[in-house]
Amino acid sequence: MRGEGIQFPVAVALMVASLAGCGVGTVDGSDTSEASGSSSAPAPVSAFRLSGDAPKLLPFSVRLKKVADAVGIETNDPSLEALRAAHLELGDYDYAQDLPPDFQWSSSRMAKWVRVLLPVCRSEAFRSRYPSLPDGIESLVEAAYGRAATTDDLADIQQAVDEAAVLEPGDRSDVACVIVLSSAEMVLQ
């Protein structure tokens, strides 16, 4: 029986897996920079591009809504309580306390995000919607990203789950859940 806390090996596996989806640059691999010289054709436009600077988080309310939508619940659902309780640590604002939003995606914020996602990934709502993860991960990717899973998505997720080397089926589900819900496509602008 698994305890409420996360064991160290599973925590490390989840962090490695979630960081595997984080990167800076274009998501689809194309570059939107123009080559030097005179070319009449415009440079191809990427579907999604991150700046060359540090990754910038989506506002907390947007990330909360995206997680809720992926699970098929409302943002006030009890499954999201840990996520809502950590809103300031996750970059949300509170102007009454003179705390502006913080869009930095730091290692401590990534770790906190993973910790507060685990109750969501282990919730009855999530497990009933995605009962056999990582099998059937395509439905979670589609709900989370709003598009069909690509072969690259599936290969990356499978590789991360395999590298996590977790033994229990519930742990494999947790890793798959955290990988998808922590990806750059879910949390970054």
N, C-alpha and C positions, 0 to 999 in steps of 0.2 A: 504494500500500500504506500502510495506517495504521500509525503507530508505536505502541509500548506506551503512551507518554504521551498525555495528552489535549491537543489543540491549544486555544489560547486561545479562538477563536470558539466551538468546540464546548463548552468549559467554561462560557463565559458563557451559552450557549443552555441548557445543562443546568441551571444554577443558576436562571435565569429561569423555566424550565419547572417545576422542582421547587418553587420558591417560589409559583408560581401556585396550587398545590394546598393551600397553608398558609393558614389563616385562624383567626380567633377568633370564636366564636359558635356558632350551631347549624349543623349540616351540611345539614340538609334545609330550612333557611330559616324554620322555624317558631320562635316565641318562646314560652318557657314561663313568662314572667313574668305575674303576675296583674294585671289592670287594676284601678284603684281603683274603689271603688263596691261595691255589694252584688249579686253575681251568684251564683246558685245553681249554675250549671254550673261544673265544675272546668276549669281552664286546660288546653289540649291539652298532652300530653307529647311532647317531641321524642324521636325515635329515638336521637339522639346529641347531647349538648350539652357544649361546652367551657366552662369557667368564664370569667368576664370577665377573669381574671388572665392572666399569661403562659401560653402553651401548655405542657402537662406531658407529657413523654415517657413512653411505655410503658417498663417495665424492659427492659434490653438483651436479656435472654434471650428475652423475648416477641417483640421485633422480629426477632431472629435466627431464631426459629422461624417467624415469619410469612413472612420472605423465603424460607427453605428450603422451606416448604410451597408457596409460589407457584411456585417453580422445580421442585418435585417431587424434592427431594433431602433428605438428612439434614443436621442441623446440623454434623456433623463432616466434611462433604464438602470436598475441596480447593478447590472453587470459592468457598467462603466464608472462605478463609484470611485475606484482607485485612480482612474484616469482623470476624472473631474477633480478629485481631492488634490492631485499633484499639478493642477493647471499652472500655478505660478512657477514651479520648478521646471515646467515644460515650456516656458516662454510666454505665457499669457500675461495680460496686463491687468492692473488694478489701479486705476487713476486715483481712487480714494486714498490709497496707501502710497501714492506717488511712484508707482511702479509701471514704467512704460513696457510695451511688448518687447521681447528679446527674441530675435529671429536667428540667433546663432545655433548651429547644430554641433554641439561639442560632445566629447566622449562621455562626460558625466550626464549630459542630457540624453544621449543614446542609451546609456545604461538604465537611466530612470524610465525611459520610454518602454524598454523591454520589460522591466519589473512591473510596470502598471498595465502592460498588455497581457501578461500571463493570466490574470483573473478573467479577462475577456476571452482569451483563447480556451480557457478551461470552463467557461460558463455553459450552462444548459442550452442557452439560445445558440451559441456558436456550435457546440457539439451536435445539436440536433440538426442544424443546417448543413454542417460539414462532418458527418459521422465517421468517415474513414480516411481522413488526411494522413499522409500526403496523397493517397489515392483520391482521384477526383479533384485535385488542386485547381484544375481549369475553372471550376465554378467559383472558387474563391478569388482567383485572379480577375475573372470577368466582373465580379461584384465589386472588388476593390479598385480596379483600374478603369473600369468602364469600357473595356475592350477585351477581345479574345486573347488568350495566352498564346504567345509565340513559342516556337520550338526552342528558342534561346531561353525564354522565361522558364520553361519546363526543365530544360537541361540544367540551368543554374540552380533552380530550387532542388532538383533531385541530387545534384552534386553536394549542395550544402547540407541536405538532410543526411546523405550518406557519410559525409565527413564528420557530422556531429556524433556518429557512432553511439547513438542512444539505443537502449535496449527495449524499453517499454513502448507499446503502441501509442499511449497517451503522450509520451515525450516526443515521439516523431511528429505527432499532430501539433504539439506546442511549437516545435522548431519550424514546421511548415507555416503555421499561422504567423509567427513572429517575423519570418523572412518576408512574407508578403506585406504584412501591415507595417513593417519598418523600412520598406524599400524607399529609395529616393522618389519614386513615382507617387508614393503615398504621403510623404512628409515634406518634401522640398518644393520650392517655387521654381 
